[in-house]
Amino acid sequence: MAPTETRLPEMTEKRATEKPQQCGAVCWRFDEAGDVSVLLITSRRTGRWVIPKGNLKKRETRHECARREAYEEAGVMGKVGKKAIGRYVYFKPELQQWVTVAVYTLHVSKEAEQFPEVDIRQRRWLPPQEAATYLEEPDLRALCATLSQSGRLPTSKANHTSY
């Protein structure tokens, strides 16, 4: 193992299949050309590119959690899908454990200039396949890369119906 590499604890099959502990949002919109773009933000601790995600609050549904996290971390608002489009697992070093995240879509209708984490996050809009190359988590990368092809999002404004 090279000196800069970190050895992660092995992920068990149980962890990969258990109930999600967090919820995240793939935030999307149409760009000026009418093509779909997705939003990535930087993580607070390492600055790597991620989607907005976080822990559920009491009496909050998973899709409501995804909507709240999208606003708090990225300053975006819009219509959230009520059904998860997938999940991914990532390692949270401060807890020394693997965390499962349920992922929802959020069609962005408004982007705020001021929001709770504006001073600690950067935002970047990218085509889904390009955004996928910025992501480290393999399951999230695959989910993002295939969003339009899988029918989870429209491919362009021209074929947009009811997302």
N, C-alpha and C positions, 0 to 999 in steps of 0.2 A: 504494500500500500504506500503510495507517495505521501510525503509529509503534509501536503495541503488537503489530502482527502479525509473525509470524515466517514467513519464506519457507522452505519445506521443499524439499529437493532432489527432483527428479522421480523417481517410482518407476518403474522399468523393468518391462516385462512379465516379464522373467526373474526379478526379485525376487518378483513376485506369485505365481509358479508354482513357485519352487524349494522344496527340502526344508526343512521347519521347523527353525529353529535353537533354538526354545524350545517348552515345553509349558505349557499352562494348564488350569485346572479351573473349570468352572461347577459350583459347590457348591450343592446344593439339599436341601430338607427340606420336610416338611408343617408348616404353621403350626397354630395352635390350632383354626382353623375347618376344617382338612383340605385347605386349598389349598396349592399349591406356592409356595415362596419361594426365591429365589436370594440368594447372599451376594456382596456387593461389599466390597472393601477399598480403603483409600486407598493411593496410590503413595507411596513413600518420598520422592522428590524434589519432586514438585509438589503432592501431596495430592489429585490427581484420583481419581475412582472407577474401579477396574479389577477384574479377576479375579486370583486368585493365579496366577502364572506365573514361569517361570525356565528356566535352562539345564540341559540334560541332563548327568549325571555319567557317567563311564566305566562301561560294563557295566550301564547303567540303561535300561529300556525307556521309551518316551514316556509310557505311562500311569502307570508308577511315578514318573516325574519329576513328573507332574501331582499325584499323591497326596502326594508329599514337599513340593512347593511349597504345597499347600493347608494342610498342617500348619505348615510353617515361617512362612508369611506370614499365615495366618488362624486357625490353631489348631483346624482341623477335621479329623476323621477319619471314614472310612466306606468304602463300596464304590465303587471307581472303574470306569468303563466301559473296556473294553480296546480299543475302536475309537473313533477320533477322530470327533466329531460335526461338525467343521468346522475352519476356520482363519481367521486374520485377520492383517493386516499393520499394524505401527505403526512410527513413526519414533523411534529411540533417539538423542537429541541428543548424549549423551556419546560415542557411537561415530560420530556423523554418518552413520548408515546405517539402512535399513529392515530390520526383523526380522519373520520369519514365525513365527507361533505356532500349533501344533496344539492343538485344544481337546477336552477329555474331560469327561464328567460325573462327579460324585462325589456319591453319595447320603449325606448327612451323618448319622452315628449318634451322634457325640460331638463336643462343642464344649469345648475346654480353656480354663481361665481363664488359665493360664500357657503360653506358647509362645515360640519364639525371637524373634519380631518384635512381641511384644505392646506394647512401649513406643513403637513407631514407626508402628503401623497403627491405623486405626479399622475397625470392621466394621459392616455394615448389611444386614439381611435385608429383601428387597422382592419383590413379585410380579414375575415375569419381564418383563412389558411395562413396568412402572414402572422397573425396574432398567435397562432398555435406554435410557431417557431420560437416565440419569446417565453413560452411556458415551460417550467421544469417538470411538473407532474405528468407522467406518461398518459394516465387516463384522462386528465383534463385537456392535454394537448390533442389527443385523439378526438375527444368530444368537440372541441373547438374547430378542428380541421374539417370535420364532416358535418357541421351545422346545416349548411344550405343543402348539401347533397342528400342529407338524411330526411329532409322535409321538416326539420325542427324550426327552420327560419326560411323566409323567402330568399331566392337568389338575387332578386332585384325588385325595384319598385314596380316595374312593368308587370310582374307576375304576383304581386302582393294582393292577398285577399283579406283574410281576417286574423292577422297575427296581432 
